[in-house]
Amino acid sequence: MWIVLGWVVVLGLPSAVLAAVILWPERIPPDRTVEAIQRRLEEGQTIHDVHHGDE
């Protein structure tokens, strides 16, 4: 019984971590959200202006 439980942990835990890493959604940076892009478009800024300042 303990051997089976050990194998469940040995195989199940890494599988669960792998699935979480693959399936967990990545956080979107604040300047890449729909609202931020829409605001930049309305203000007339380009992505170049955002990353390099208003040079």
LUMSEPA-956909 format. One record per atom (N, C-alpha, C, O, CB): residue number from 1; residue in one letter; atom name; x, y, z. Coordinates in nm, 4 decimals, decimal comma. Glycine has a CB too. Example, Ala and Ser with C-alpha at 12.3 -4.5 7.8 and 13.67 -1.06 7.14 Angstrom:
BEGIN
R|1|A|N|1,3190|-0,5690|0,7800
R|1|A|CA|1,2300|-0,4500|0,7800
R|1|A|C|1,3200|-0,3300|0,7800
R|1|A|O|1,4236|-0,3319|0,8465
R|1|A|CB|1,1308|-0,4473|0,9046
R|2|S|N|1,2850|-0,2250|0,7080
R|2|S|CA|1,3670|-0,1060|0,7140
R|2|S|C|1,2900|0,0030|0,7870
R|2|S|O|1,3409|0,1138|0,8039
R|2|S|CB|1,4084|-0,0598|0,5725
//
This chain:
BEGIN
R|1|M|N|0,0827|-0,1195|0,0000
R|1|M|CA|0,0000|0,0000|0,0000
R|1|M|C|0,0866|0,1252|0,0000
R|1|M|O|0,0596|0,2181|-0,0760
R|1|M|CB|-0,0938|0,0002|0,1206
R|2|W|N|0,1895|0,1296|0,0832
R|2|W|CA|0,2761|0,2477|0,0908
R|2|W|C|0,3559|0,2663|-0,0377
R|2|W|O|0,3867|0,3786|-0,0776
R|2|W|CB|0,3714|0,2365|0,2102
R|3|I|N|0,3885|0,1558|-0,1011
R|3|I|CA|0,4624|0,1646|-0,2276
R|3|I|C|0,3754|0,2290|-0,3349
R|3|I|O|0,4222|0,3130|-0,4118
R|3|I|CB|0,5094|0,0244|-0,2735
R|4|V|N|0,2499|0,1894|-0,3395
R|4|V|CA|0,1573|0,2479|-0,4370
R|4|V|C|0,1401|0,3966|-0,4104
R|4|V|O|0,1418|0,4768|-0,5037
R|4|V|CB|0,0204|0,1765|-0,4323
R|5|L|N|0,1237|0,4341|-0,2841
R|5|L|CA|0,1097|0,5754|-0,2485
R|5|L|C|0,2355|0,6530|-0,2876
R|5|L|O|0,2269|0,7654|-0,3372
R|5|L|CB|0,0821|0,5909|-0,0973
R|6|G|N|0,3507|0,5931|-0,2654
R|6|G|CA|0,4766|0,6561|-0,3051
R|6|G|C|0,4840|0,6805|-0,4545
R|6|G|O|0,5260|0,7875|-0,4988
R|6|G|CB|0,5934|0,5708|-0,2621
R|7|W|N|0,4433|0,5814|-0,5320
R|7|W|CA|0,4445|0,5978|-0,6775
R|7|W|C|0,3442|0,7031|-0,7236
R|7|W|O|0,3698|0,7763|-0,8192
R|7|W|CB|0,4146|0,4648|-0,7456
R|8|V|N|0,2313|0,7104|-0,6562
R|8|V|CA|0,1324|0,8140|-0,6906
R|8|V|C|0,1929|0,9521|-0,6690
R|8|V|O|0,1749|1,0420|-0,7512
R|8|V|CB|0,0028|0,7980|-0,6056
R|9|V|N|0,2643|0,9685|-0,5588
R|9|V|CA|0,3282|1,0979|-0,5298
R|9|V|C|0,4414|1,1241|-0,6294
R|9|V|O|0,4527|1,2343|-0,6831
R|9|V|CB|0,3828|1,1012|-0,3839
R|10|V|N|0,5249|1,0232|-0,6538
R|10|V|CA|0,6403|1,0396|-0,7431
R|10|V|C|0,5962|1,0743|-0,8850
R|10|V|O|0,6605|1,1560|-0,9510
R|10|V|CB|0,7252|0,9117|-0,7446
R|11|L|N|0,4893|1,0146|-0,9324
R|11|L|CA|0,4427|1,0418|-1,0685
R|11|L|C|0,3387|1,1534|-1,0748
R|11|L|O|0,3351|1,2303|-1,1708
R|11|L|CB|0,3849|0,9162|-1,1286
R|12|G|N|0,2554|1,1615|-0,9733
R|12|G|CA|0,1458|1,2578|-0,9757
R|12|G|C|0,1882|1,4011|-0,9504
R|12|G|O|0,1395|1,4925|-1,0169
R|12|G|CB|0,0443|1,2194|-0,8753
R|13|L|N|0,2777|1,4222|-0,8560
R|13|L|CA|0,3184|1,5583|-0,8216
R|13|L|C|0,3911|1,6273|-0,9376
R|13|L|O|0,3533|1,7387|-0,9737
R|13|L|CB|0,4080|1,5563|-0,6981
R|14|P|N|0,4926|1,5664|-0,9968
R|14|P|CA|0,5560|1,6321|-1,1131
R|14|P|C|0,4598|1,6520|-1,2305
R|14|P|O|0,4683|1,7518|-1,3021
R|14|P|CB|0,6754|1,5502|-1,1599
R|15|S|N|0,3691|1,5572|-1,2497
R|15|S|CA|0,2710|1,5721|-1,3577
R|15|S|C|0,1782|1,6899|-1,3313
R|15|S|O|0,1455|1,7647|-1,4233
R|15|S|CB|0,1890|1,4434|-1,3742
R|16|A|N|0,1362|1,7068|-1,2082
R|16|A|CA|0,0498|1,8194|-1,1726
R|16|A|C|0,1229|1,9520|-1,1902
R|16|A|O|0,0646|2,0486|-1,2394
R|16|A|CB|0,0003|1,8055|-1,0281
R|17|V|N|0,2495|1,9575|-1,1507
R|17|V|CA|0,3285|2,0807|-1,1673
R|17|V|C|0,3472|2,1113|-1,3158
R|17|V|O|0,3324|2,2261|-1,3576
R|17|V|CB|0,4668|2,0677|-1,0972
R|18|L|N|0,3790|2,0114|-1,3942
R|18|L|CA|0,3963|2,0305|-1,5381
R|18|L|C|0,2675|2,0808|-1,6035
R|18|L|O|0,2712|2,1729|-1,6851
R|18|L|CB|0,4409|1,8996|-1,6039
R|19|A|N|0,1562|2,0218|-1,5686
R|19|A|CA|0,0268|2,0650|-1,6236
R|19|A|C|-0,0034|2,2087|-1,5834
R|19|A|O|-0,0534|2,2862|-1,6649
R|19|A|CB|-0,0865|1,9718|-1,5759
R|20|A|N|0,0260|2,2452|-1,4592
R|20|A|CA|0,0009|2,3824|-1,4124
R|20|A|C|0,0880|2,4821|-1,4885
R|20|A|O|0,0406|2,5891|-1,5267
R|20|A|CB|0,0275|2,3937|-1,2603
R|21|V|N|0,2138|2,4483|-1,5107
R|21|V|CA|0,3048|2,5383|-1,5832
R|21|V|C|0,2579|2,5571|-1,7273
R|21|V|O|0,2633|2,6680|-1,7806
R|21|V|CB|0,4493|2,4831|-1,5811
R|22|I|N|0,2127|2,4503|-1,7894
R|22|I|CA|0,1702|2,4590|-1,9294
R|22|I|C|0,0357|2,5298|-1,9429
R|22|I|O|0,0168|2,6098|-2,0346
R|22|I|CB|0,1617|2,3193|-1,9910
R|23|L|N|-0,0567|2,5016|-1,8536
R|23|L|CA|-0,1937|2,5505|-1,8689
R|23|L|C|-0,2213|2,6833|-1,7984
R|23|L|O|-0,3198|2,7497|-1,8309
R|23|L|CB|-0,2886|2,4478|-1,8175
R|24|W|N|-0,1379|2,7236|-1,7035
R|24|W|CA|-0,1635|2,8469|-1,6279
R|24|W|C|-0,1443|2,9673|-1,7195
R|24|W|O|-0,0415|2,9769|-1,7865
R|24|W|CB|-0,0696|2,8570|-1,5036
R|25|P|N|-0,2393|3,0583|-1,7241
R|25|P|CA|-0,2249|3,1734|-1,8150
R|25|P|C|-0,1147|3,2693|-1,7689
R|25|P|O|-0,0946|3,2909|-1,6494
R|25|P|CB|-0,3579|3,2492|-1,8257
R|26|E|N|-0,0449|3,3252|-1,8659
R|26|E|CA|0,0621|3,4195|-1,8369
R|26|E|C|0,0018|3,5572|-1,8090
R|26|E|O|-0,0949|3,5977|-1,8735
R|26|E|CB|0,1634|3,4262|-1,9545
R|27|R|N|0,0594|3,6281|-1,7132
R|27|R|CA|0,0102|3,7628|-1,6830
R|27|R|C|0,0479|3,8581|-1,7964
R|27|R|O|0,1593|3,8540|-1,8486
R|27|R|CB|0,0677|3,8137|-1,5477
R|28|I|N|-0,0465|3,9429|-1,8328
R|28|I|CA|-0,0240|4,0399|-1,9390
R|28|I|C|0,0360|4,1658|-1,8768
R|28|I|O|-0,0181|4,2181|-1,7794
R|28|I|CB|-0,1567|4,0722|-2,0155
R|29|P|N|0,1478|4,2151|-1,9322
R|29|P|CA|0,2062|4,3390|-1,8793
R|29|P|C|0,1055|4,4539|-1,8897
R|29|P|O|0,0252|4,4571|-1,9830
R|29|P|CB|0,3368|4,3747|-1,9554
R|30|P|N|0,1089|4,5479|-1,7953
R|30|P|CA|0,0094|4,6566|-1,7946
R|30|P|C|0,0050|4,7380|-1,9240
R|30|P|O|-0,1020|4,7854|-1,9622
R|30|P|CB|0,0376|4,7495|-1,6797
R|31|D|N|0,1173|4,7552|-1,9917
R|31|D|CA|0,1162|4,8343|-2,1146
R|31|D|C|0,0693|4,7543|-2,2355
R|31|D|O|0,0625|4,8086|-2,3458
R|31|D|CB|0,2540|4,8896|-2,1412
R|32|R|N|0,0368|4,6270|-2,2172
R|32|R|CA|-0,0098|4,5418|-2,3270
R|32|R|C|-0,1582|4,5066|-2,3150
R|32|R|O|-0,2090|4,4279|-2,3949
R|32|R|CB|0,0723|4,4143|-2,3317
R|33|T|N|-0,2284|4,5635|-2,2168
R|33|T|CA|-0,3710|4,5338|-2,2021
R|33|T|C|-0,4508|4,6074|-2,3091
R|33|T|O|-0,4015|4,7024|-2,3700
R|33|T|CB|-0,4211|4,5729|-2,0609
R|34|V|N|-0,5724|4,5638|-2,3312
R|34|V|CA|-0,6591|4,6275|-2,4298
R|34|V|C|-0,6818|4,7734|-2,3930
R|34|V|O|-0,6798|4,8608|-2,4796
R|34|V|CB|-0,7935|4,5534|-2,4403
R|35|E|N|-0,7033|4,7993|-2,2644
R|35|E|CA|-0,7287|4,9367|-2,2204
R|35|E|C|-0,6082|5,0262|-2,2449
R|35|E|O|-0,6242|5,1396|-2,2899
R|35|E|CB|-0,7657|4,9391|-2,0725
R|36|A|N|-0,4871|4,9772|-2,2160
R|36|A|CA|-0,3667|5,0582|-2,2356
R|36|A|C|-0,3421|5,0854|-2,3833
R|36|A|O|-0,3059|5,1968|-2,4209
R|36|A|CB|-0,2451|4,9886|-2,1742
R|37|I|N|-0,3614|4,9846|-2,4663
R|37|I|CA|-0,3419|5,0039|-2,6108
R|37|I|C|-0,4450|5,1011|-2,6652
R|37|I|O|-0,4122|5,1878|-2,7462
R|37|I|CB|-0,3507|4,8694|-2,6860
R|38|Q|N|-0,5686|5,0873|-2,6215
R|38|Q|CA|-0,6741|5,1771|-2,6666
R|38|Q|C|-0,6445|5,3208|-2,6238
R|38|Q|O|-0,6648|5,4143|-2,7012
R|38|Q|CB|-0,8101|5,1319|-2,6117
R|39|R|N|-0,5966|5,3383|-2,5000
R|39|R|CA|-0,5623|5,4712|-2,4504
R|39|R|C|-0,4499|5,5328|-2,5338
R|39|R|O|-0,4556|5,6508|-2,5683
R|39|R|CB|-0,5212|5,4643|-2,3023
R|40|R|N|-0,3473|5,4526|-2,5665
R|40|R|CA|-0,2364|5,5024|-2,6487
R|40|R|C|-0,2843|5,5421|-2,7881
R|40|R|O|-0,2412|5,6437|-2,8426
R|40|R|CB|-0,1260|5,3962|-2,6596
R|41|L|N|-0,3735|5,4617|-2,8452
R|41|L|CA|-0,4257|5,4945|-2,9774
R|41|L|C|-0,5034|5,6261|-2,9742
R|41|L|O|-0,4916|5,7086|-3,0647
R|41|L|CB|-0,5152|5,3812|-3,0292
R|42|E|N|-0,5823|5,6442|-2,8696
R|42|E|CA|-0,6589|5,7682|-2,8572
R|42|E|C|-0,5675|5,8883|-2,8351
R|42|E|O|-0,5989|5,9988|-2,8792
R|42|E|CB|-0,7590|5,7572|-2,7424
R|43|E|N|-0,4542|5,8675|-2,7669
R|43|E|CA|-0,3598|5,9764|-2,7417
R|43|E|C|-0,2644|5,9965|-2,8583
R|43|E|O|-0,1913|6,0955|-2,8617
R|43|E|CB|-0,2807|5,9492|-2,6148
R|44|G|N|-0,2640|5,9051|-2,9534
R|44|G|CA|-0,1775|5,9162|-3,0698
R|44|G|C|-0,0366|5,8677|-3,0469
R|44|G|O|0,0524|5,8980|-3,1263
R|44|G|CB|-0,1731|6,0561|-3,1148
R|45|Q|N|-0,0136|5,7930|-2,9401
R|45|Q|CA|0,1196|5,7406|-2,9126
R|45|Q|C|0,1413|5,6117|-2,9902
R|45|Q|O|0,0469|5,5394|-3,0220
R|45|Q|CB|0,1392|5,7167|-2,7617
R|46|T|N|0,2680|5,5847|-3,0198
R|46|T|CA|0,3043|5,4563|-3,0789
R|46|T|C|0,3747|5,3736|-2,9730
R|46|T|O|0,4099|5,4250|-2,8669
R|46|T|CB|0,3947|5,4747|-3,2048
R|47|I|N|0,3950|5,2478|-3,0007
R|47|I|CA|0,4653|5,1602|-2,9070
R|47|I|C|0,6095|5,2085|-2,8906
R|47|I|O|0,6690|5,1906|-2,7843
R|47|I|CB|0,4621|5,0122|-2,9560
R|48|H|N|0,6657|5,2695|-2,9948
R|48|H|CA|0,8021|5,3244|-2,9871
R|48|H|C|0,8077|5,4368|-2,8832
R|48|H|O|0,9039|5,4459|-2,8071
R|48|H|CB|0,8485|5,3771|-3,1265
R|49|D|N|0,7059|5,5214|-2,8798
R|49|D|CA|0,7011|5,6311|-2,7820
R|49|D|C|0,6969|5,5759|-2,6392
R|49|D|O|0,7598|5,6308|-2,5487
R|49|D|CB|0,5779|5,7215|-2,8079
R|50|V|N|0,6235|5,4688|-2,6204
R|50|V|CA|0,6075|5,4130|-2,4863
R|50|V|C|0,7392|5,3564|-2,4342
R|50|V|O|0,7740|5,3777|-2,3181
R|50|V|CB|0,4997|5,3041|-2,4863
R|51|H|N|0,8133|5,2839|-2,5195
R|51|H|CA|0,9354|5,2179|-2,4749
R|51|H|C|1,0573|5,3091|-2,4743
R|51|H|O|1,1530|5,2816|-2,4019
R|51|H|CB|0,9628|5,0999|-2,5616
R|52|H|N|1,0572|5,4169|-2,5529
R|52|H|CA|1,1754|5,5017|-2,5639
R|52|H|C|1,1502|5,6439|-2,5166
R|52|H|O|1,2387|5,7287|-2,5281
R|52|H|CB|1,2236|5,5039|-2,7061
R|53|G|N|1,0344|5,6714|-2,4649
R|53|G|CA|1,0029|5,8080|-2,4234
R|53|G|C|0,9701|5,8942|-2,5442
R|53|G|O|0,9850|5,8510|-2,6585
R|53|G|CB|1,1196|5,8691|-2,3448
R|54|D|N|0,9264|6,0138|-2,5186
R|54|D|CA|0,8917|6,1061|-2,6267
R|54|D|C|1,0162|6,1810|-2,6700
R|54|D|O|1,0376|6,2956|-2,6304
R|54|D|CB|0,7808|6,2051|-2,5826
R|55|E|N|1,0976|6,1168|-2,7508
R|55|E|CA|1,2241|6,1773|-2,7960
R|55|E|C|1,2026|6,2630|-2,9176
R|55|E|O|1,2976|6,3217|-2,9694
R|55|E|CB|1,3279|6,0699|-2,8268
//
